[in-house]
Amino acid sequence: MTYRTSVYVDGFNLYFGALKATPYKWLNIRLLCERLLDSHNVIDTIKYFTAYVSPTPSDPDKPLHQQMYVRALRHVCPETQVIKGQFRTHTIMKKLVQPISGVRYADVYETTEKGSDVNLAVHLLNDAWLNNFDCAVVVSGDSDLAESIRLVRQHHPKKVVGVIAPGKRTMSKELVKAATFVRMVNTSALAQSQFPNAIDGTNIRKPADW
């Protein structure tokens, strides 16, 4: 028996939970999920929830890197849909924990990402009502998604909703309670789930400074 499986990826939660400051950003999400799921899970849809980033003085190529990654994801995994939220970077004055040379406040960059968690929850619920999957897999450690998972399981008791949790932090108790199963992203799975540096037949290449 096979399970029609839809994967819902919180892009920023995955990035900050498992990929930032690692050599594994060039991630094939389908391969990662296949390594962590059971053989009866047949992935037919990947929904990748993200927002387009803006350049910063320390990383002016950030948008180009993201765009190249999205191109790779769509090309190698054509079942991928990219659903966009909004991402904003602005400066804000904040108090320093310890003053430096008498300076108590400093301007810092603050980034906010809006919409992705809400979009993911809405798509998860809608796809359940439309009977688009037998098994849904939420790639996120965000406890705010627990209620949407709980509602799917409550109103569609034959459906399975699992969580693949990025990062090494303690797993959200709310997600553990809501989900049918939980799998953790580990370094070995990330290392074995990378795109090739150059995607055959395209001009898509892994950014040199990734």
KOLMARRO-776056 format. One record per residue (C-alpha): residue number from 1; x, y, z. Coordinates in pm, 1 decimal, m for minus. Layout:
<nodes>
NODE num        X        Y        Z
NODE NUM        X        Y        Z
...
</nodes>
This chain:
<nodes>
NODE num        X        Y        Z
NODE   1      0.0      0.0      0.0
NODE   2    126.3    347.1    m87.2
NODE   3     39.6    682.6     63.8
NODE   4     m7.7    989.9   m153.6
NODE   5    223.4   1225.0     32.3
NODE   6    229.1   1604.2     23.9
NODE   7    520.4   1791.4    181.7
NODE   8    475.7   2140.9    330.0
NODE   9    805.0   2322.0    387.0
NODE  10    844.8   2629.1    605.7
NODE  11   1146.7   2760.2    415.4
NODE  12   1280.2   3002.1    675.9
NODE  13   1227.1   2762.2    964.4
NODE  14   1419.2   2496.3    773.3
NODE  15   1697.6   2741.7    686.1
NODE  16   1748.2   2885.3   1033.3
NODE  17   1685.2   2554.0   1208.2
NODE  18   1912.2   2327.4   1005.3
NODE  19   2097.7   2499.3    719.8
NODE  20   2239.2   2836.3    823.6
NODE  21   2616.7   2828.1    883.3
NODE  22   2640.1   2477.8    730.5
NODE  23   2764.8   2356.4    388.8
NODE  24   2425.5   2195.7    322.3
NODE  25   2217.4   2487.3    191.1
NODE  26   2203.9   2336.8   m163.3
NODE  27   1938.5   2098.2    m34.5
NODE  28   1724.6   1861.1   m239.1
NODE  29   1414.1   1861.3    m20.7
NODE  30   1259.5   1564.8   m195.1
NODE  31   1568.7   1350.5   m130.5
NODE  32   1578.9   1462.3    232.6
NODE  33   1215.6   1364.2    288.0
NODE  34   1259.0   1031.5    111.0
NODE  35   1549.2    949.2    342.2
NODE  36   1349.2   1033.6    653.1
NODE  37   1011.3    886.2    554.3
NODE  38    897.4    527.4    506.5
NODE  39    904.3    351.6    169.8
NODE  40    524.0    361.8    135.1
NODE  41    530.3    744.6    126.8
NODE  42    514.0    846.9   m239.4
NODE  43    575.7   1221.3   m265.2
NODE  44    361.9   1380.7   m535.0
NODE  45    356.3   1742.0   m412.2
NODE  46    605.1   1971.8   m240.4
NODE  47    483.1   2313.9   m130.1
NODE  48    770.1   2543.5    m38.8
NODE  49    666.1   2847.8    165.0
NODE  50    913.8   3133.7    162.6
NODE  51    958.7   3503.7     93.8
NODE  52   1209.6   3674.9   m130.0
NODE  53   1490.4   3825.7     72.5
NODE  54   1654.8   4164.7     23.1
NODE  55   2027.8   4235.9    m11.2
NODE  56   2218.2   4354.8    293.9
NODE  57   2556.9   4529.9    315.3
NODE  58   2711.9   4211.4    454.5
NODE  59   2547.1   3987.3    193.7
NODE  60   2451.9   4179.6   m122.1
NODE  61   2415.3   3854.6   m320.6
NODE  62   2158.9   3703.4    m84.2
NODE  63   1863.6   3741.9   m329.8
NODE  64   2065.9   3586.9   m615.1
NODE  65   2154.6   3286.5   m401.7
NODE  66   1792.4   3235.8   m304.7
NODE  67   1670.7   3269.8   m663.3
NODE  68   1928.5   3018.2   m784.4
NODE  69   1819.9   2774.0   m514.4
NODE  70   1451.8   2808.7   m604.6
NODE  71   1537.6   2746.8   m970.9
NODE  72   1727.2   2431.2   m875.6
NODE  73   1441.1   2310.0   m658.4
NODE  74   1181.0   2365.4   m930.3
NODE  75   1395.5   2204.4  m1200.1
NODE  76   1503.1   1890.9  m1013.2
NODE  77   1173.4   1854.9   m822.6
NODE  78    906.5   1968.9  m1073.9
NODE  79    631.2   1874.3   m829.9
NODE  80    738.0   2177.9   m623.1
NODE  81    510.6   2479.3   m582.7
NODE  82    659.4   2796.7   m434.0
NODE  83    413.0   2999.1   m223.2
NODE  84    541.3   3344.2   m135.2
NODE  85    503.0   3543.2    182.8
NODE  86    666.9   3876.4    258.6
NODE  87   1013.8   3939.6    395.2
NODE  88   1130.6   4276.0    525.8
NODE  89   1460.2   4403.6    662.1
NODE  90   1482.9   4735.0    844.5
NODE  91   1697.7   4902.0   1107.2
NODE  92   1581.9   4947.9   1462.9
NODE  93   1750.0   5089.6   1771.6
NODE  94   1792.6   4839.1   2054.2
NODE  95   1952.9   4847.1   2395.5
NODE  96   2284.8   4664.7   2428.1
NODE  97   2317.0   4393.9   2693.5
NODE  98   2649.8   4548.4   2793.2
NODE  99   2732.3   4907.9   2695.0
NODE 100   3038.8   4955.2   2472.7
NODE 101   3251.6   5262.7   2551.8
NODE 102   2950.6   5415.4   2723.8
NODE 103   2716.1   5348.7   2429.4
NODE 104   2394.3   5189.5   2554.1
NODE 105   2195.6   5169.2   2229.4
NODE 106   2280.5   5068.2   1872.5
NODE 107   2107.6   5044.3   1536.2
NODE 108   2065.2   4681.3   1432.2
NODE 109   1909.3   4500.6   1138.8
NODE 110   1577.1   4339.3   1217.3
NODE 111   1423.2   4098.5    971.2
NODE 112   1060.9   3991.9    974.1
NODE 113    896.5   3727.6    759.8
NODE 114    519.8   3745.6    726.5
NODE 115    270.5   3503.4    583.7
NODE 116    452.3   3174.1    539.6
NODE 117    323.9   3001.8    854.0
NODE 118    m32.5   3118.6    784.6
NODE 119     m8.3   3016.7    419.7
NODE 120    123.7   2674.4    515.8
NODE 121   m157.2   2616.1    764.9
NODE 122   m423.6   2722.9    513.9
NODE 123   m285.4   2500.6    236.8
NODE 124   m258.6   2204.6    474.3
NODE 125   m621.3   2239.5    582.5
NODE 126   m751.7   2306.6    231.8
NODE 127   m566.4   2010.6     80.0
NODE 128   m706.9   1784.7    350.3
NODE 129  m1063.7   1892.6    271.1
NODE 130   m995.9   1842.8   m101.7
NODE 131   m855.8   1495.6    m29.8
NODE 132   m529.0   1579.9   m202.8
NODE 133   m318.2   1354.9     20.7
NODE 134   m320.9   1045.3    238.3
NODE 135    m18.1   1166.8    432.6
NODE 136     94.9   1525.1    488.8
NODE 137    446.4   1604.3    608.1
NODE 138    515.5   1944.2    764.4
NODE 139    882.0   2044.7    756.1
NODE 140    899.1   2295.3   1041.0
NODE 141    958.0   2323.0   1412.4
NODE 142    708.8   2609.1   1451.7
NODE 143    462.7   2527.1   1729.4
NODE 144    211.7   2772.0   1574.8
NODE 145    135.8   2503.1   1314.9
NODE 146     19.7   2251.7   1576.3
NODE 147   m344.3   2362.8   1565.3
NODE 148   m377.9   2317.2   1188.2
NODE 149   m225.6   1967.9   1220.0
NODE 150   m461.2   1884.7   1505.8
NODE 151   m764.7   1998.6   1304.5
NODE 152   m669.6   1787.1   1003.4
NODE 153   m634.0   1476.9   1220.6
NODE 154   m953.9   1550.6   1411.6
NODE 155  m1173.9   1599.4   1106.0
NODE 156   m994.6   1354.2    874.7
NODE 157   m904.5   1067.3   1108.0
NODE 158   m782.0    840.1    827.0
NODE 159   m517.1   1091.2    722.1
NODE 160   m163.5   1088.1    856.9
NODE 161     14.3   1414.4    939.0
NODE 162    381.4   1394.0   1026.4
NODE 163    641.9   1652.2   1116.9
NODE 164   1003.0   1669.9   1003.8
NODE 165   1165.7   1902.5   1253.1
NODE 166   1478.6   2101.3   1159.9
NODE 167   1748.3   2177.9   1410.6
NODE 168   1889.5   2037.8   1729.6
NODE 169   1670.3   2227.3   1969.7
NODE 170   1415.8   2052.0   2189.2
NODE 171   1116.3   1948.5   1984.1
NODE 172    799.0   2148.8   2036.8
NODE 173    567.1   1961.0   2273.4
NODE 174    268.5   2103.4   2085.8
NODE 175    389.4   1955.7   1755.3
NODE 176    473.1   1620.3   1912.4
NODE 177    123.2   1600.1   2059.6
NODE 178    m50.6   1709.9   1737.6
NODE 179    139.9   1500.3   1482.0
NODE 180    101.4   1133.4   1393.0
NODE 181    479.9   1098.2   1387.7
NODE 182    791.1   1314.9   1420.4
NODE 183   1128.3   1278.8   1248.7
NODE 184   1432.8   1494.8   1316.3
NODE 185   1661.7   1638.1   1047.8
NODE 186   2013.9   1509.7   1105.5
NODE 187   2349.0   1608.0    955.1
NODE 188   2391.0   1276.4    775.9
NODE 189   2058.8   1311.3    593.3
NODE 190   2143.6   1669.7    493.9
NODE 191   2485.5   1567.9    360.5
NODE 192   2333.6   1288.6    150.7
NODE 193   2051.1   1505.9     11.9
NODE 194   2238.7   1773.7   m182.0
NODE 195   2185.7   1880.1   m542.6
NODE 196   2487.6   1832.3   m768.8
NODE 197   2694.8   2151.7   m783.9
NODE 198   2586.8   2196.8  m1147.7
NODE 199   2240.0   2089.9  m1262.0
NODE 200   2271.9   1896.7  m1588.9
NODE 201   2130.4   2066.7  m1897.5
NODE 202   2093.0   2406.2  m1729.1
NODE 203   2298.1   2708.7  m1623.5
NODE 204   2197.0   2648.2  m1261.9
NODE 205   2499.5   2630.0  m1034.7
NODE 206   2551.5   2617.4   m660.7
NODE 207   2665.9   2964.1   m545.1
NODE 208   3043.5   2962.9   m498.7
NODE 209   3028.7   3115.8   m150.0
NODE 210   2773.3   2869.5    m16.7
</nodes>
